[in-house]
Amino acid sequence: ALDAESEKQVQSAINNVAKGNSLISSIAKKKQSD
C-alpha cells in the first residue's frame, strides 16, 4: 500500500496527465476546425 504522501504524489501526477491530455485534445480540435 502507498503511504499518504505517495498517494498525493500519484494523484497529482494523474491530474497533470489528465490536464495535459485535455489540453492536447482541445488543440487538436482547433486544428481540425481550421
TIMI-2910 file (N, C-alpha, C, CB; in pm, 1 decimal, decimal comma, always signed):
<rs>
+----------+----------+----------+----------+----------+----------+----------+----------+----------+----------+----------+----------+------+
!      n_x !      n_y !      n_z !     ca_x !     ca_y !     ca_z !      c_x !      c_y !      c_z !     cb_x !     cb_y !     cb_z ! resn !
+----------+----------+----------+----------+----------+----------+----------+----------+----------+----------+----------+----------+------+
!    +84,9 !   -120,5 !     +0,0 !     +0,0 !     +0,0 !     +0,0 !    +87,7 !   +124,4 !     +0,0 !    -95,7 !     +1,1 !   +123,2 !  Ala !
!    +39,8 !   +228,8 !    -63,2 !   +112,9 !   +354,7 !    -64,6 !    +83,6 !   +432,1 !    +63,0 !    +76,1 !   +438,4 !   -188,9 !  Leu !
!   +187,3 !   +504,6 !   +110,8 !   +159,9 !   +593,0 !   +223,4 !    +90,3 !   +719,4 !   +172,0 !   +291,3 !   +628,8 !   +299,4 !  Asp !
!    +44,0 !   +800,5 !   +263,7 !    -37,2 !   +916,6 !   +225,2 !    +38,3 !  +1010,6 !   +132,3 !    -82,4 !   +992,8 !   +349,1 !  Ala !
!   +167,1 !  +1032,5 !   +158,2 !   +244,1 !  +1126,1 !    +76,4 !   +259,4 !  +1074,5 !    -65,2 !   +381,3 !  +1150,9 !   +138,0 !  Glu !
!   +288,1 !   +945,0 !    -79,0 !   +298,9 !   +885,8 !   -212,5 !   +165,3 !   +892,7 !   -284,5 !   +347,1 !   +740,0 !   -203,8 !  Ser !
!    +58,8 !   +868,7 !   -210,9 !    -75,7 !   +874,2 !   -268,3 !   -103,6 !  +1012,6 !   -326,0 !   -181,4 !   +838,3 !   -162,1 !  Glu !
!    -65,7 !  +1117,5 !   -252,3 !    -84,6 !  +1254,5 !   -301,3 !     -5,3 !  +1277,6 !   -428,9 !    -42,9 !  +1356,5 !   -194,5 !  Lys !
!   +118,5 !  +1229,7 !   -431,0 !   +202,5 !  +1249,5 !   -549,0 !   +144,7 !  +1177,3 !   -669,2 !   +345,0 !  +1201,2 !   -522,3 !  Gln !
!    +94,7 !  +1056,4 !   -648,0 !    +32,8 !   +980,5 !   -756,6 !    -90,6 !  +1053,9 !   -808,3 !     -5,1 !   +838,3 !   -709,1 !  Val !
!   -173,9 !  +1101,5 !   -718,5 !   -295,1 !  +1172,7 !   -759,6 !   -261,8 !  +1298,8 !   -837,9 !   -379,7 !  +1208,3 !   -637,7 !  Gln !
!   -161,0 !  +1374,6 !   -792,0 !   -127,1 !  +1497,5 !   -864,0 !    -67,7 !  +1465,0 !   -999,5 !    -29,4 !  +1583,1 !   -782,7 !  Ser !
!     +8,7 !  +1356,8 !  -1008,5 !    +63,2 !  +1315,8 !  -1138,0 !    -48,9 !  +1278,1 !  -1233,6 !   +160,4 !  +1198,0 !  -1121,1 !  Ala !
!   -147,3 !  +1202,4 !  -1185,1 !   -262,7 !  +1163,9 !  -1267,4 !   -338,0 !  +1288,9 !  -1313,1 !   -357,8 !  +1069,1 !  -1188,4 !  Ile !
!   -357,0 !  +1383,4 !  -1222,0 !   -426,0 !  +1507,8 !  -1257,6 !   -350,4 !  +1584,2 !  -1364,6 !   -444,5 !  +1595,8 !  -1134,5 !  Asn !
!   -216,9 !  +1588,5 !  -1352,1 !   -136,7 !  +1659,7 !  -1451,4 !   -147,0 !  +1593,9 !  -1587,2 !     +9,0 !  +1666,3 !  -1407,9 !  Asn !
!   -145,3 !  +1461,1 !  -1590,3 !   -159,8 !  +1388,8 !  -1716,8 !   -296,7 !  +1417,0 !  -1777,8 !   -140,6 !  +1236,7 !  -1695,6 !  Val !
!   -400,5 !  +1414,7 !  -1694,2 !   -535,7 !  +1441,5 !  -1743,1 !   -545,8 !  +1582,4 !  -1801,4 !   -638,0 !  +1423,5 !  -1629,8 !  Ala !
!   -485,7 !  +1679,3 !  -1733,8 !   -486,5 !  +1816,8 !  -1785,0 !   -413,5 !  +1823,7 !  -1917,8 !   -422,1 !  +1913,6 !  -1683,8 !  Lys !
!   -299,2 !  +1757,1 !  -1925,6 !   -222,6 !  +1756,6 !  -2049,7 !   -301,8 !  +1694,8 !  -2162,7 !    -92,1 !  +1682,1 !  -2031,2 !  Gly !
!   -370,5 !  +1583,0 !  -2134,2 !   -449,1 !  +1516,6 !  -2237,7 !   -563,6 !  +1604,3 !  -2285,6 !   -503,4 !  +1384,4 !  -2186,2 !  Asn !
!   -631,7 !  +1670,8 !  -2194,7 !   -743,7 !  +1755,7 !  -2236,0 !   -692,9 !  +1877,0 !  -2312,8 !   -825,9 !  +1800,7 !  -2113,7 !  Ser !
!   -574,9 !  +1927,5 !  -2275,0 !   -515,1 !  +2039,0 !  -2348,6 !   -481,3 !  +1996,7 !  -2490,6 !   -388,9 !  +2090,1 !  -2276,9 !  Leu !
!   -419,7 !  +1880,0 !  -2504,4 !   -386,2 !  +1826,4 !  -2637,2 !   -513,2 !  +1807,1 !  -2719,8 !   -309,3 !  +1691,9 !  -2624,5 !  Ile !
!   -617,5 !  +1754,3 !  -2657,5 !   -744,1 !  +1732,5 !  -2728,0 !   -802,4 !  +1863,2 !  -2779,9 !   -844,9 !  +1663,7 !  -2636,2 !  Ser !
!   -801,0 !  +1967,1 !  -2695,9 !   -858,8 !  +2094,7 !  -2739,1 !   -776,1 !  +2157,2 !  -2849,9 !   -869,7 !  +2191,5 !  -2621,1 !  Ser !
!   -644,1 !  +2142,4 !  -2843,7 !   -557,8 !  +2193,8 !  -2950,9 !   -585,8 !  +2118,1 !  -3080,3 !   -407,6 !  +2181,4 !  -2912,1 !  Ile !
!   -598,2 !  +1986,9 !  -3071,4 !   -625,6 !  +1905,7 !  -3190,2 !   -758,6 !  +1945,7 !  -3253,8 !   -626,9 !  +1755,9 !  -3154,0 !  Ala !
!   -860,1 !  +1970,0 !  -3171,7 !   -990,7 !  +2010,5 !  -3224,4 !   -981,7 !  +2145,3 !  -3294,9 !  -1094,6 !  +2017,0 !  -3111,4 !  Lys !
!   -905,1 !  +2238,3 !  -3238,1 !   -888,5 !  +2369,4 !  -3302,2 !   -821,9 !  +2354,9 !  -3438,0 !   -805,9 !  +2463,3 !  -3212,8 !  Lys !
!   -721,9 !  +2269,3 !  -3446,6 !   -652,7 !  +2248,3 !  -3574,2 !   -746,8 !  +2188,7 !  -3678,1 !   -531,0 !  +2156,9 !  -3555,0 !  Lys !
!   -833,3 !  +2096,0 !  -3635,8 !   -927,5 !  +2033,6 !  -3729,0 !  -1026,8 !  +2136,1 !  -3783,7 !  -1003,0 !  +1918,9 !  -3659,9 !  Gln !
!  -1066,8 !  +2231,4 !  -3702,1 !  -1168,9 !  +2327,6 !  -3744,8 !  -1113,0 !  +2434,6 !  -3838,4 !  -1231,3 !  +2394,0 !  -3623,6 !  Ser !
!   -982,1 !  +2449,1 !  -3846,0 !   -922,9 !  +2548,9 !  -3936,9 !   -944,8 !  +2513,3 !  -4082,0 !   -774,3 !  +2563,1 !  -3910,5 !  Asp !
+----------+----------+----------+----------+----------+----------+----------+----------+----------+----------+----------+----------+------+
</rs>
